[in-house]
Amino acid sequence: MTTLYGYFRSSAAYRVRIALNLKGLEYDQIPVNLVKGEQRGGEHLARNPQGLVPSLVLDDSSVVNQSLAICEYLDEVHPEPALLPVNALERARVRALAQSVACEIHPLNNLRVLKYLVGELGADEAAKLAWYHHWIAEGFTALEATLSNAPCSGDFCHGDTPTLADICLIPQVYNAERFECDLSAYPTTQRIVANCRSLPAFEKAAPAAQPDAS
């Protein structure tokens, strides 16, 4: 059985859960509690030397790390339903949308960055929230413009079926909501989010539905 090592609130692990669910794949989950520092334990570092989640351990004990790499691996090995379009230019658009979240928004606001802001740099709670809200607004303003101005945006970020872009979007929205970011200025994004959340694959992947949710 394929095993996903992750944490219920991890955006990156959330992405992989969505991808696995969209593909209809069975998998076990083993929690790695980021708040307690379990990601820095020797057993997990042997799987993922970066001390991050998720890690996907395959039936033959091979390990795939990094959420986007895992999602594209799953798409190559289990091509239906596809997470990327067939057309090369459309694939590039979906990857750009996904990376605008995974590479630009998320890294600035993940747990270890926020802990460093508070612990090492001495930021108080108000400063931490200001940092978080600033980078969400920067990223989502650009994302909204990209989605709302493109005819290839449909029920989802690209067309009328979920892609890698939606897989990245939903976890980031979840985190933005958790930090009480005002998302009312992004109506196209909100419409797409509502469509995603109506699907069982996304609902099943939500943090509250995970075995380690607390």
N, C-alpha and C positions, 0 to 999 in steps of 0.2 A: 504494500500500500504506500502511495506517495504521502510524505509527511511534510507539513508546513510548520516551520518554527516561526512564531510571530508574537505580536502583542495586540490586544484587541483594539487599542487606540492608535496604533501605528498606521500612518497613512500608507506607507509602502506595503505593509502586510495586507491592509484593506484592499489595495489594488489587486494583489495576487488572489485574494479570496474571490473578488468579483470575476476575475478572468477564469479561475477554476470553475466557478459556478456557471458562467456563461457557456463554457465548454461541456458542462454536464459531467465533470470528472469527480470521482470520489477521492477524498483525502482525509488523513488524520491531522489533528492539530496538537502541537505541543507548545504551551505558552512559554515565553521568555519575558519575564517581568522587567521592563526597562526602568521603572521607578526604583525597584530594589537593586538594580545593577547586575541582574543575572546575565546580561549580554556580555559582561566583562569576565565571566567565569571561564575557566580553562576549557570546559567541555564545549561551550558555545564558540569560543575563539578558534577551536579546532575546525569547526564548520565554517565560520565566518571571521577571518582574521581582523576585519574592520570592527568587529564587535557591534554589528548592526543586525536588524531584522528587515525583511524576512530571509530565511534560507529554505529552499525547497530540496528535500532529500528524496531521490527517486528510488524505485524498487531495487535497483542494482547498487544502491548506496552512493551514487553520484550526487554531488551537491551543486545546485545552481543558486547564485546570490545576485542581488540587485533586482529590484522589482520589475523594471522595464525589460531587463534581460530575461527574467523568468517569464514574463507575459509573452515576449516574442518567441521564446523557446516553445511555450505551450502552443502558440499559433502555428509554428512550423511542424510540430509533432502531431497536433490535433487541429487540422486546418479548418474544420467546420464547427460552429460558425466563425467566420473570419473576423479577426480583430483589426485587420488592416485592409484597405481597398486593394484591388488588383492593379489599378492604374498607378504608375510610378509617381506622378505628380500628386495624385490624391493621397498616396501613402506618405509622401513628404509632408503634406498639410496635416495629416493626422499625427504624425510623429512630432511636428512642430508644436501643435496644440498640447500634446502630452508633455513634451519637454518644457513648455512654458510654465507648466505647473510643477513637474517633478524636478526640474533643474533650476528654476528661477524663483518660484514662490516658496515651495516647501523647504528647501535647505535653510532659508533665513529664519524660519519659524518652527523648526522641529525642537524636540525636547532638549537635546544636548546643547543647542545654541541658546535657548531660553535659560537653561540652568547656568551656563557660562555668564550670560548677561547679569544674572542675579548674584551668583556666587563669587565669580572672579572680578567682575567689573562693578559690582555694588549697586546695580540698578534696583530701584524699588518696584513695587507692583505696578504703580501707575506708569513708570517708564517702560516696564516690560510690555504692558498692554499697548502703549503708544507705539512702540517698535512693531509689535505684531500687527496692529491695525494699519499702520503705514504701509507695510510691505504687502498686505492683503489688498489694500486699495490700489497700490501701484500695479500689482499683477492682474487683478480682476478688471480694472479699467481697460487695460490693453486686451485682455481676453474677451471682454464684452464687445469691444470694437471689432475684433477679428471675427467673432461669431455672428454679430448682427449685420455686418456688411458683406457677407459672403452668401451667394445663392446656393452653394453646396451645403450650407448648414440646414438641417432638416429637423426632424423630431429629436435628433441627437446632435452632437457636435459636428458630425459629418454624415449627412444622409439620414436615413430613417431606421438604421440599426446601430446598436452600440459599437463603439470602436475603442481602441486604446486611449483615445482622448477622453472619452466619458469615464473610463476606468480610473484615470488620474484625477479628473474633475471632482467626482463625488466625494472621495475622502478629504480633499482640500476644503470643500464646502462644509463638510461635517466639522472639521477643525475650526473653520472660521466662525461657524455658528456657536461652537463651544466657547469661543473667546468673545462672543457677543459683538461680532463685526456686523455692521449694517450693510446688507447686500441688496437693498431695495433699488440701488442705482443700476442693477444689472438684470434687466427683465428677460433678455434672451437666455442668459445663463440660468436664471431661475426656472424658466420654462423647460429647458433641457434637463435640469436637475429633477424636476417633478416627473418628467417622463421616465428617467432612469429609476427613480425610487419606486415607481409603480411596478417594476419588473421583479419577479421572485429572486433572480440571481443577485440583484443589488440588495434586496431586502434581507436575504439570507446572509450576506456578507457584512451587514451593518455591525458596528462595534457592540451594540446592546445585545445582539444575538449570539455572541461568541461565548465559549465555555469559560473564559477567564474574565468576562466582563464584571466590573465591580463599581 
